[in-house]
């Protein structure tokens, strides 16, 4: 199987992986991965989405599956999403996930951008909850 086909099959099986994750898992040089990702994108076989890093998806992926795979492929996104069982403030999320408020804030922005969570105002406080 050629590199381009290997990469396309990997993205179909593991949607939402970044270039570095694909490189690591397929053990193909980073420059080769980058070239084939560009070619696959030009051929409309995959598309990319910039969240905090660029993630690659097969064309036609369901939006719920896209969100799920992005969350699962990043430890901090997954950790925050799993711990978000009720309306929580940034401080509560950072504490429950044992991460800095800065990282929590950045990952919450990504989750909100993807449509996985929403930001609400409760008694003059900003809280986050799952959609």
C-alpha positions in Angstrom: 0.0 0.0 0.0 1.4 3.4 -0.9 1.9 6.1 1.7 -1.0 8.3 0.4 -3.4 5.4 0.7 -2.0 4.5 4.2 -2.6 8.1 5.3 -6.1 8.2 3.9 -7.0 4.9 5.6 -5.6 6.1 8.9 -7.7 9.4 8.7 -10.8 7.4 8.0 -10.2 5.1 11.0 -8.9 7.9 13.2 -10.6 11.1 12.2 -9.4 14.2 14.0 -5.7 13.3 14.3 -3.1 15.9 13.8 -0.2 15.7 11.5 2.2 14.8 14.3 -0.2 12.0 15.5 -0.4 10.6 12.0 3.4 10.8 11.6 4.0 9.0 14.9 1.4 6.2 14.3 2.3 5.4 10.7 6.1 5.9 11.2 6.4 7.8 8.0 8.6 10.9 7.8 6.9 14.2 8.7 7.7 15.8 5.4 6.1 12.9 3.5 3.0 13.1 5.6 2.7 16.8 5.1 3.0 16.4 1.3 0.3 13.7 1.1 -2.0 15.6 3.4 -1.9 18.6 1.0 -2.5 16.3 -2.0 -5.4 14.5 -0.3 -6.9 17.9 0.6 -6.5 19.2 -3.0 -8.3 16.0 -4.2 -11.2 16.6 -1.7 -10.6 13.3 0.0 -10.0 14.9 3.4 -10.4 18.4 5.0 -8.6 20.1 7.8 -9.9 22.2 10.6 -7.7 24.5 12.8 -8.7 24.2 16.4 -5.6 24.7 18.6 -3.8 22.5 16.1 -4.8 21.4 12.6 -6.9 18.2 12.6 -7.7 16.1 9.6 -11.0 14.5 8.7 -12.4 12.4 5.9 -14.8 14.3 3.6 -18.4 13.6 4.6 -17.8 12.9 8.3 -20.8 13.4 10.6 -20.4 16.5 12.8 -21.1 14.6 16.0 -18.4 12.1 15.2 -16.0 14.9 14.3 -16.5 16.5 17.7 -16.2 13.1 19.5 -13.0 12.1 17.8 -11.4 15.5 18.3 -12.2 15.4 22.0 -10.9 11.8 22.3 -7.6 12.5 20.6 -6.6 15.3 23.0 -6.0 14.4 26.7 -7.0 17.8 28.1 -10.1 18.2 26.0 -11.2 14.7 27.0 -10.4 15.3 30.6 -12.4 18.5 30.7 -15.3 17.1 28.8 -15.6 14.0 31.1 -15.4 16.2 34.3 -18.0 18.7 33.1 -21.0 17.0 34.7 -22.8 20.1 35.8 -22.5 23.9 35.3 -19.0 24.7 36.4 -16.8 27.8 36.6 -13.3 28.0 35.1 -11.8 27.7 38.6 -13.8 24.6 39.3 -12.9 23.0 36.0 -9.2 23.7 36.4 -9.2 22.3 39.9 -11.2 19.1 39.1 -9.0 18.4 36.0 -5.7 19.3 37.8 -4.7 21.7 35.1 -3.9 25.5 35.0 -6.6 28.0 34.5 -4.8 29.1 31.3 -4.9 25.6 29.8 -8.5 25.1 30.9 -9.5 28.4 29.4 -7.9 27.6 26.0 -9.4 24.1 25.9 -12.9 25.4 26.9 -12.7 27.9 24.0 -12.0 25.0 21.6 -14.8 22.9 23.1 -17.2 25.9 22.7 -16.0 26.5 19.1 -16.7 22.9 18.2 -20.1 23.2 19.7 -19.6 20.6 22.4 -20.2 22.9 25.3 -21.8 26.3 26.0 -21.0 29.2 28.1 -23.7 30.6 30.3 -24.0 33.4 32.9 -25.3 32.4 36.3 -25.5 35.0 39.1 -22.9 37.2 37.5 -20.5 34.3 37.0 -19.5 32.6 33.7 -20.1 28.9 33.8 -19.7 26.1 31.3 -21.9 23.1 30.6 -22.3 20.4 28.0 -24.8 21.0 25.2 
